[in-house]
């Protein structure tokens, strides 16, 4: 049953909830994707999660250009260009009615997220619980889940109070006080290390890595649960020998002996067009298996266990 402590304290924005997830922590899990991110990585597979509030996603193949959405929009945020709808994301972020989506009867429009209460979310989690097995639980992902810190804290606290295993997937680019608020309720942290060079990090993510590196150091000292660093491997961006060796040196410096390398894929490419955003990852190739094995060997030769993709320790 849902604890009274978990009822209607807060709500937040999510853009997906995936049951039966097996790649986001031990066992079978429910992964909750929270809106908003402090980075803008060019390879991101969830671009609809970057904005903090829902914006329309446009699927042109379903659109008949009936103009119902245009006539219903009080903000004049929609226009037609070359027989496609074009949306002003800036204006859409301030919209409260979402009338364009409501007026679309061909399902060419849907929102890139929605508001959900803590009570509603916990009902979904409790529904899924019987499918997790003995070691499953809940993972908060995103976006960056700790941007919505009040909502994330209440979710994790409710789960912790009901003996549910908890995990987060974080880019690390948030104030450490946000981590401090959720650490008491966390069993596992997945933490991204995208590049050790601050200038190259800016070029790929829109922000330098100073806060990320400092948070990684502090978590390695203060977090008592499982801290798993992840490296999204992007050929011609962060797969150089120099960056791999810098990553190894950093992991050794903070006393970490394992890393999960996640090869680039382009599965989220079509989402960019739906939110009127350019996908900048096209020119970056998917890593070759031989290259992945060599990187794994480089980590292993330095006494750091390296898990490639879904070859994880859970």
Secondary structure, 3 states (H helix, E strand, C coil): CCCHHHCCCCEEEEEEEEEEECCCCCCCEEEEEECCCCCCCCCCCCHHHCCCCCCEEECHHHCCCCCHHHHHCCCCCEEEECCEEEECHHHHHCCCCCHHHHHCCCCCEEECCEEEEHHHHHHHHHHHHCCCCCCCEEEEECCCHHHCHHHHHHHHHHHHHCCCEEEEEECCCCCHHHHHHHHHHCCEEEEECCCCCHHHHHHHHCCCCHHHHHHHHHHHHHCCCEEEEEEEECCCCCCCHHHHHHHHHHHHHCCCCEEEEEECCCCCHHHHHHCCCCCCCCCCCCCCHHHHHHHHHHHHHCCCEEEECCCCCC
